[in-house]
Amino acid sequence: MTQHHVDLAIIGTGSGNSLLTDHWEGKQVAIAEKSVFGGTCLNVGCIPTKMFVRSAEMARTTVDAARVNVDLPTGDADWSAIRDRVFSRIDPIADAGYDYRNNNENVKVISAQVQLHGTHGFRAPDGTEVNAAQLVIAAGSRPAIPDIEGTGLPGVHTSDTVMRLEELPGRIVIVGGGYIACEFAAIFSGLGSHTTQLVRKDRLMRHLDTEIREAFNTEAPRHWNVAYNTEPTAITANPDGSLVVHSAHGSHTADVVLLATGRTPNTDLIGAEEAGLDLHDDGRLVVDDYQRVLRGGQPVAGLYALGDICTANQLKHVANYEARVVAHNLEHPRHLRANSRRAVPAAVFTHPELAQVGLTEAEAIERIGAHNVTSKTQQVGDTAYGWALEDRSGLFKVIADKRDGSILGAHAMGYQSSNLIQPVVMAMNLGVDAYTAARGQYWIHPALMEVTENALLGLDVPVPADADL
């Protein structure tokens, strides 16, 4: 058995890879990765999916153009060319990341699924053992697999594999009603697959603000088939290789089935429970405000976690922020920095696009009472750029506290929602009230950002004492 005693060990090469700052030059480091170097976002998540999203949105331009009196020829999406373009960019980045770390003389790269050994070490299947002064668990999550018959059949995929298909499926059934399922439904329907989404409950994206959720559930079925209240019970294969997804309400035949029912933290793969680490009910590691992992309710000095393995917000920008907190605390153990628990935004690159930050209106009412809540919903189509788009469904909603104008949340559906919401994200995290955010700057006319401006202007909030407008 080979043993390594290092200053820092890291499990996971997504956001965990960014922990290796100049501080660790000349110090001994070990980093373990069970899969492709670079983690979920780079290889099977955020980045490649958005590249497919862009192709799908371009494929929809024939319909969009017709609304503004332009007749474009119908084009066929070249799946294999799209796939190869995406991964010809992604794969070399992953390879280069591995080579860079592996060629660093003070970094030991272990390409294996490791198991925790105590609270500051791990073992690889070949017997390699690493013991570290400080250890960071950034092992991420993986697609959840529903407990039904047939999930191992050829043609049944998860988000980890579906983007590598040899050809565009004529028919695809997507199981799930959350953000991953909705993004892939938009991708495949946009590129030309007959797409059916099976939703266990009566709504897609159930966590959204009610007004935005209802609008999305009206709009999405116009672009692909949505079967509500449908929970698969089994998947079987036909003699011709096609698949049948069975449920209590009937069956759906497809060439490909995509399982997109959520993600599972990889705590079981690394043996977190066996190591005595505290876990949430859903399997995530429990951490304190400094990202230290808890054991028996107490933080373990020198043991940190970040990203999907410990946070409920399975978002790359959250993992990156937590990595910055952990990086500081690794380097300054006597002057720890806390996670600010700032307002976390999220976007779903489906069709139409969705974005949100902060509280829903119902959550705001529950927290401070309906009489203290003000909200404004701006129709995208009621702005100048919305006229140019001939937009008929886009919404932007902002929620604030009537008493002091503090912004509590924002929610959007439609073209460029992820960009439209950013000024509100900035205002919330910098403590800028709604009145000042709306009036304390110029908004380019007639840019689409006037949607955000008008929503803020429509709130019933007080004028700050120091306001000059």
PLY file of the C-alpha trace (Angstrom):
ply
format ascii 1.0
element vertex 469
property float x
property float y
property float z
element edge 468
property int vertex1
property int vertex2
end_header
0.00 0.00 0.00
1.32 3.43 -1.03
0.84 6.22 1.50
0.97 9.94 0.88
1.04 12.57 3.61
0.01 15.91 2.15
-0.85 19.42 3.24
-4.13 19.46 1.34
-6.32 16.78 -0.19
-9.35 17.42 -2.39
-12.04 15.00 -3.55
-13.50 16.33 -6.80
-12.12 18.44 -9.63
-15.05 20.74 -10.41
-15.03 23.85 -8.23
-12.66 21.96 -5.92
-9.93 22.34 -8.52
-10.02 26.13 -8.06
-8.79 25.80 -4.46
-5.20 25.41 -5.63
-4.10 29.04 -5.45
-0.52 30.31 -5.33
-0.62 29.63 -1.59
-0.10 25.92 -2.31
2.99 26.32 -4.47
5.70 24.15 -2.95
3.25 22.34 -0.67
2.09 18.77 -1.15
-1.41 18.34 -2.56
-3.51 15.32 -3.60
-6.64 15.59 -5.71
-8.97 12.70 -6.53
-11.49 12.45 -9.37
-13.68 9.43 -10.11
-14.82 10.66 -13.51
-13.71 13.15 -16.16
-11.46 15.91 -14.88
-13.30 19.21 -14.44
-16.53 18.04 -12.86
-20.19 18.11 -13.84
-20.55 21.69 -15.10
-17.78 21.46 -17.67
-18.35 17.94 -18.92
-22.01 16.95 -18.58
-23.81 19.98 -17.16
-24.04 23.74 -17.51
-21.63 24.39 -20.35
-22.40 21.69 -22.93
-26.14 21.93 -22.29
-26.12 25.66 -22.99
-24.30 25.04 -26.23
-27.10 22.66 -27.22
-29.67 25.21 -25.99
-28.23 27.81 -28.36
-28.56 25.44 -31.32
-32.14 24.60 -30.34
-33.07 28.27 -30.02
-31.62 28.98 -33.46
-33.66 26.08 -34.86
-36.80 27.81 -33.57
-36.13 31.04 -35.45
-38.43 30.09 -38.33
-41.41 30.38 -36.00
-40.08 33.50 -34.30
-39.40 35.18 -37.64
-42.96 34.62 -38.82
-44.22 36.82 -35.97
-42.29 39.76 -37.41
-43.28 39.08 -41.04
-40.08 37.35 -42.13
-40.30 34.08 -44.03
-37.25 31.93 -43.34
-36.63 28.53 -44.94
-37.05 25.60 -42.59
-33.67 24.11 -41.74
-32.69 20.70 -40.42
-30.55 20.45 -37.30
-27.42 18.39 -37.83
-27.23 16.57 -34.50
-23.90 14.88 -35.05
-22.28 18.16 -36.15
-23.73 19.99 -33.14
-22.56 17.22 -30.79
-19.08 17.14 -32.28
-18.75 20.93 -32.18
-19.74 20.99 -28.51
-17.43 18.23 -27.35
-14.53 19.16 -29.58
-14.35 22.24 -27.37
-15.25 20.64 -24.04
-13.13 17.48 -24.14
-9.77 19.21 -24.77
-10.41 21.52 -21.81
-10.96 18.52 -19.54
-7.86 16.80 -20.89
-5.77 19.94 -20.48
-6.96 20.36 -16.89
-5.89 16.85 -16.06
-2.52 17.23 -17.78
-1.83 20.54 -16.04
-2.44 19.12 -12.56
-0.82 15.76 -13.27
2.36 17.41 -14.53
2.67 19.57 -11.42
5.39 17.96 -9.31
3.77 18.83 -5.98
0.27 17.59 -6.96
-0.71 13.93 -6.85
-3.72 13.21 -9.11
-5.68 10.07 -8.28
-8.10 8.98 -11.01
-10.37 6.75 -8.97
-13.43 6.62 -6.76
-11.95 7.07 -3.31
-13.38 6.22 0.10
-12.93 8.37 3.17
-10.47 7.05 5.73
-11.24 8.90 8.94
-11.90 12.63 8.63
-8.65 13.68 6.97
-7.82 10.97 4.52
-9.03 8.63 1.82
-8.14 5.38 0.07
-8.26 4.41 -3.60
-9.18 0.90 -4.82
-5.54 0.15 -5.69
-4.54 0.64 -2.06
-3.20 4.19 -2.40
-3.83 6.02 0.85
-3.76 9.77 1.36
-3.65 11.50 4.73
-3.93 15.28 4.81
-3.57 18.14 7.23
-6.68 19.60 5.59
-9.27 17.86 3.42
-11.97 19.30 1.16
-14.90 17.21 -0.06
-16.13 18.59 -3.37
-17.33 15.30 -4.83
-20.54 16.68 -6.31
-23.68 14.78 -7.25
-24.97 12.42 -9.93
-28.27 11.85 -11.73
-30.90 10.18 -9.58
-32.30 6.95 -11.03
-35.95 6.17 -10.27
-36.61 2.80 -8.70
-38.47 1.22 -11.61
-37.86 -1.73 -13.90
-35.94 -1.16 -17.11
-33.71 1.79 -16.30
-30.67 -0.19 -17.46
-31.99 -0.90 -20.96
-30.10 0.38 -24.02
-31.58 3.69 -25.03
-32.30 4.80 -21.46
-30.10 7.77 -20.60
-29.36 10.40 -18.01
-28.00 13.90 -18.51
-24.52 12.35 -18.23
-24.93 10.41 -21.48
-27.79 11.80 -23.57
-25.71 14.55 -25.20
-23.40 11.93 -26.72
-26.15 10.16 -28.72
-25.13 8.99 -32.18
-28.18 10.57 -33.81
-31.11 12.82 -32.98
-33.96 10.62 -31.75
-37.18 10.82 -33.69
-39.07 10.36 -30.41
-37.85 11.04 -26.91
-39.63 10.64 -23.59
-38.25 12.73 -20.75
-39.10 11.68 -17.19
-39.14 14.58 -14.73
-40.62 18.02 -14.21
-37.67 20.03 -12.88
-35.03 22.24 -14.43
-32.93 19.49 -16.04
-35.97 17.84 -17.62
-37.33 21.18 -18.86
-34.00 22.22 -20.38
-33.68 18.97 -22.31
-37.32 19.10 -23.39
-36.58 22.50 -24.95
-33.38 21.21 -26.56
-34.82 18.11 -28.18
-38.11 19.67 -29.22
-36.26 22.64 -30.68
-33.95 20.41 -32.70
-36.86 18.43 -34.10
-37.49 15.39 -31.89
-41.07 14.54 -31.01
-40.74 15.24 -27.30
-42.95 14.04 -24.46
-42.30 15.07 -20.87
-43.77 12.92 -18.10
-44.47 14.88 -14.91
-45.27 13.11 -11.65
-47.35 15.99 -10.26
-49.77 18.46 -11.83
-47.23 21.19 -12.66
-43.81 21.68 -14.21
-41.26 23.62 -12.15
-43.39 23.50 -9.00
-40.95 25.55 -6.91
-41.41 28.72 -9.00
-43.42 31.75 -7.96
-47.06 30.84 -8.62
-47.64 33.47 -11.31
-44.54 32.51 -13.28
-45.16 28.80 -12.78
-48.69 29.03 -14.16
-47.48 31.06 -17.13
-44.77 28.51 -17.91
-47.21 25.61 -17.64
-49.40 27.39 -20.17
-46.54 28.08 -22.56
-44.38 24.91 -22.42
-47.09 22.54 -23.77
-47.26 24.71 -26.89
-43.74 23.54 -27.76
-43.69 19.90 -26.63
-46.10 17.34 -25.22
-46.47 17.40 -21.43
-48.21 14.53 -19.65
-49.12 15.65 -16.12
-49.85 13.35 -13.17
-47.88 10.61 -14.89
-45.43 8.52 -12.89
-43.57 5.77 -14.78
-43.87 2.27 -13.38
-41.57 0.44 -15.82
-39.66 0.73 -19.08
-39.69 -2.14 -21.57
-38.10 -2.71 -24.97
-39.86 -3.59 -28.23
-38.34 -6.04 -30.75
-37.43 -3.11 -33.03
-35.34 -1.50 -30.25
-37.84 1.20 -29.35
-38.77 1.70 -25.71
-42.11 1.87 -23.94
-42.55 3.88 -20.75
-45.47 2.48 -18.77
-47.58 4.33 -16.21
-50.96 3.92 -14.54
-52.39 6.31 -17.14
-51.08 4.57 -20.26
-47.82 4.13 -22.13
-45.50 6.22 -24.28
-43.22 4.85 -27.01
-39.87 6.41 -27.79
-36.50 5.80 -29.38
-34.73 7.31 -26.36
-35.79 7.77 -22.75
-34.12 10.44 -20.63
-34.32 10.08 -16.84
-34.18 13.58 -15.35
-35.72 13.24 -11.91
-33.12 15.14 -9.92
-29.62 14.56 -8.59
-28.16 12.62 -5.68
-25.18 13.84 -3.61
-22.19 11.52 -3.84
-21.80 11.09 -0.09
-22.57 7.38 -0.34
-19.85 6.85 -2.93
-17.16 8.32 -0.67
-18.37 6.57 2.49
-19.40 9.71 4.39
-21.80 7.88 6.70
-19.22 5.21 7.48
-16.78 7.99 8.38
-19.30 9.28 10.92
-20.03 12.55 9.14
-23.39 14.24 9.68
-25.87 14.03 6.81
-29.11 15.75 5.88
-32.12 13.56 5.15
-31.42 13.83 1.41
-27.84 12.62 1.86
-26.01 15.97 1.74
-23.15 16.66 4.13
-24.00 19.02 6.96
-21.70 22.05 7.09
-21.53 25.12 9.29
-21.34 28.77 8.22
-17.63 28.36 7.45
-18.21 25.30 5.22
-16.71 23.00 7.86
-18.17 19.50 7.86
-19.97 18.45 11.03
-19.48 15.21 12.91
-21.72 14.54 15.88
-23.05 18.06 15.56
-19.60 19.64 15.87
-17.40 21.10 13.11
-14.30 19.11 12.26
-11.28 21.41 12.09
-9.57 21.22 8.73
-12.42 19.32 7.03
-14.47 21.33 4.54
-17.09 20.68 1.89
-18.48 22.69 -1.00
-20.88 22.40 -3.91
-23.58 19.83 -4.61
-22.37 17.42 -1.95
-23.43 19.81 0.81
-25.61 22.60 -0.58
-29.30 22.52 -1.47
-28.59 24.98 -4.29
-27.09 22.70 -6.94
-25.69 25.58 -8.96
-22.19 26.14 -10.31
-22.07 29.76 -9.20
-22.91 28.66 -5.65
-20.15 26.05 -5.71
-17.70 28.66 -7.02
-18.65 31.08 -4.24
-18.30 28.38 -1.61
-14.92 27.48 -3.09
-13.76 31.06 -2.49
-14.93 30.83 1.14
-13.16 27.50 1.61
-10.00 28.71 -0.13
-9.75 31.61 2.32
-10.38 29.37 5.33
-7.81 26.80 4.24
-5.21 29.52 3.99
-6.31 31.44 7.12
-7.54 28.83 9.63
-7.35 31.35 12.47
-9.42 33.96 10.66
-12.30 32.04 9.15
-14.68 33.66 6.69
-18.38 32.78 6.83
-20.69 32.01 3.95
-22.77 35.16 3.55
-25.92 33.21 2.59
-26.50 35.92 0.02
-29.49 35.96 -2.33
-28.86 33.15 -4.80
-30.14 33.55 -8.37
-30.88 30.69 -10.73
-31.86 30.35 -14.36
-33.46 27.53 -16.32
-32.51 27.62 -19.98
-35.69 26.04 -21.22
-38.23 27.56 -23.63
-39.22 30.10 -22.60
-36.25 30.87 -20.37
-36.81 31.20 -16.62
-34.92 33.03 -13.87
-35.44 33.73 -10.19
-33.83 35.15 -7.08
-35.01 35.51 -3.50
-38.51 34.90 -2.19
-41.65 34.07 -4.11
-44.62 36.31 -3.40
-46.23 33.58 -1.26
-43.01 33.21 0.76
-42.77 36.97 1.23
-46.37 37.16 2.47
-45.75 34.30 4.89
-42.61 35.98 6.20
-43.72 39.61 6.65
-47.49 39.62 6.08
-49.51 40.51 2.99
-50.01 44.12 4.10
-46.24 44.68 3.98
-45.66 43.14 0.53
-45.75 44.98 -2.79
-45.24 43.33 -6.16
-45.29 44.35 -9.79
-45.52 42.09 -12.82
-44.32 43.65 -16.06
-45.38 42.17 -19.39
-42.38 42.01 -21.73
-44.70 42.77 -24.63
-45.67 46.12 -23.06
-42.20 47.62 -23.58
-40.68 49.04 -26.73
-38.29 46.15 -27.28
-41.10 43.76 -26.45
-42.98 45.28 -29.41
-39.96 44.52 -31.59
-40.00 40.93 -30.38
-43.78 40.65 -30.75
-43.56 39.01 -27.36
-46.83 37.53 -26.16
-45.91 35.60 -23.04
-42.88 37.09 -21.27
-43.20 38.26 -17.66
-40.95 39.97 -15.15
-42.07 40.13 -11.53
-40.40 41.87 -8.61
-41.38 41.76 -4.93
-40.45 44.23 -2.21
-41.16 45.28 1.37
-43.55 48.25 1.39
-42.05 49.57 4.60
-38.49 50.21 3.48
-38.37 49.30 -0.21
-35.98 46.37 0.29
-36.21 43.95 -2.62
-37.30 40.48 -1.56
-37.31 38.61 -4.83
-37.66 38.65 -8.59
-38.98 36.10 -11.09
-38.93 36.10 -14.88
-40.08 34.10 -17.87
-39.15 34.86 -21.43
-36.38 35.98 -23.72
-33.07 36.69 -21.93
-34.59 36.25 -18.45
-31.22 35.26 -16.98
-29.80 38.63 -18.01
-32.86 40.73 -17.18
-32.81 39.58 -13.56
-29.16 40.45 -12.89
-29.69 44.13 -11.90
-32.12 42.92 -9.22
-29.61 40.31 -8.03
-27.03 43.07 -7.70
-29.41 45.38 -5.86
-30.43 42.67 -3.40
-26.88 41.65 -2.58
-25.58 45.21 -2.31
-28.51 46.39 -0.20
-29.93 48.84 -2.75
-33.64 49.55 -2.20
-36.17 49.28 -5.03
-36.73 53.04 -5.37
-33.01 53.73 -5.74
-32.43 50.75 -8.04
-35.13 52.00 -10.40
-34.30 55.71 -10.37
-30.64 55.95 -9.37
-29.22 55.08 -12.80
-29.86 55.37 -16.51
-31.64 52.52 -18.30
-30.86 52.35 -22.00
-33.89 53.09 -24.16
-35.32 51.15 -25.90
-33.33 48.16 -24.66
-35.05 45.07 -23.33
-33.73 45.96 -19.86
-36.58 48.46 -19.59
-38.66 45.44 -18.60
-36.70 45.30 -15.34
-36.83 49.08 -14.92
-40.60 49.22 -15.35
-41.15 46.38 -12.89
-39.11 48.22 -10.25
-40.87 51.51 -11.01
-44.22 49.84 -10.46
-43.58 48.90 -6.83
-45.36 50.71 -4.01
-42.29 51.66 -1.96
-41.30 54.74 0.07
-38.95 57.43 -1.17
-35.66 57.21 0.75
-34.82 60.25 2.86
-31.63 60.90 0.88
-33.20 60.40 -2.57
-32.42 63.15 -5.11
-34.94 61.96 -7.72
0 1
1 2
2 3
3 4
4 5
5 6
6 7
7 8
8 9
9 10
10 11
11 12
12 13
13 14
14 15
15 16
16 17
17 18
18 19
19 20
20 21
21 22
22 23
23 24
24 25
25 26
26 27
27 28
28 29
29 30
30 31
31 32
32 33
33 34
34 35
35 36
36 37
37 38
38 39
39 40
40 41
41 42
42 43
43 44
44 45
45 46
46 47
47 48
48 49
49 50
50 51
51 52
52 53
53 54
54 55
55 56
56 57
57 58
58 59
59 60
60 61
61 62
62 63
63 64
64 65
65 66
66 67
67 68
68 69
69 70
70 71
71 72
72 73
73 74
74 75
75 76
76 77
77 78
78 79
79 80
80 81
81 82
82 83
83 84
84 85
85 86
86 87
87 88
88 89
89 90
90 91
91 92
92 93
93 94
94 95
95 96
96 97
97 98
98 99
99 100
100 101
101 102
102 103
103 104
104 105
105 106
106 107
107 108
108 109
109 110
110 111
111 112
112 113
113 114
114 115
115 116
116 117
117 118
118 119
119 120
120 121
121 122
122 123
123 124
124 125
125 126
126 127
127 128
128 129
129 130
130 131
131 132
132 133
133 134
134 135
135 136
136 137
137 138
138 139
139 140
140 141
141 142
142 143
143 144
144 145
145 146
146 147
147 148
148 149
149 150
150 151
151 152
152 153
153 154
154 155
155 156
156 157
157 158
158 159
159 160
160 161
161 162
162 163
163 164
164 165
165 166
166 167
167 168
168 169
169 170
170 171
171 172
172 173
173 174
174 175
175 176
176 177
177 178
178 179
179 180
180 181
181 182
182 183
183 184
184 185
185 186
186 187
187 188
188 189
189 190
190 191
191 192
192 193
193 194
194 195
195 196
196 197
197 198
198 199
199 200
200 201
201 202
202 203
203 204
204 205
205 206
206 207
207 208
208 209
209 210
210 211
211 212
212 213
213 214
214 215
215 216
216 217
217 218
218 219
219 220
220 221
221 222
222 223
223 224
224 225
225 226
226 227
227 228
228 229
229 230
230 231
231 232
232 233
233 234
234 235
235 236
236 237
237 238
238 239
239 240
240 241
241 242
242 243
243 244
244 245
245 246
246 247
247 248
248 249
249 250
250 251
251 252
252 253
253 254
254 255
255 256
256 257
257 258
258 259
259 260
260 261
261 262
262 263
263 264
264 265
265 266
266 267
267 268
268 269
269 270
270 271
271 272
272 273
273 274
274 275
275 276
276 277
277 278
278 279
279 280
280 281
281 282
282 283
283 284
284 285
285 286
286 287
287 288
288 289
289 290
290 291
291 292
292 293
293 294
294 295
295 296
296 297
297 298
298 299
299 300
300 301
301 302
302 303
303 304
304 305
305 306
306 307
307 308
308 309
309 310
310 311
311 312
312 313
313 314
314 315
315 316
316 317
317 318
318 319
319 320
320 321
321 322
322 323
323 324
324 325
325 326
326 327
327 328
328 329
329 330
330 331
331 332
332 333
333 334
334 335
335 336
336 337
337 338
338 339
339 340
340 341
341 342
342 343
343 344
344 345
345 346
346 347
347 348
348 349
349 350
350 351
351 352
352 353
353 354
354 355
355 356
356 357
357 358
358 359
359 360
360 361
361 362
362 363
363 364
364 365
365 366
366 367
367 368
368 369
369 370
370 371
371 372
372 373
373 374
374 375
375 376
376 377
377 378
378 379
379 380
380 381
381 382
382 383
383 384
384 385
385 386
386 387
387 388
388 389
389 390
390 391
391 392
392 393
393 394
394 395
395 396
396 397
397 398
398 399
399 400
400 401
401 402
402 403
403 404
404 405
405 406
406 407
407 408
408 409
409 410
410 411
411 412
412 413
413 414
414 415
415 416
416 417
417 418
418 419
419 420
420 421
421 422
422 423
423 424
424 425
425 426
426 427
427 428
428 429
429 430
430 431
431 432
432 433
433 434
434 435
435 436
436 437
437 438
438 439
439 440
440 441
441 442
442 443
443 444
444 445
445 446
446 447
447 448
448 449
449 450
450 451
451 452
452 453
453 454
454 455
455 456
456 457
457 458
458 459
459 460
460 461
461 462
462 463
463 464
464 465
465 466
466 467
467 468
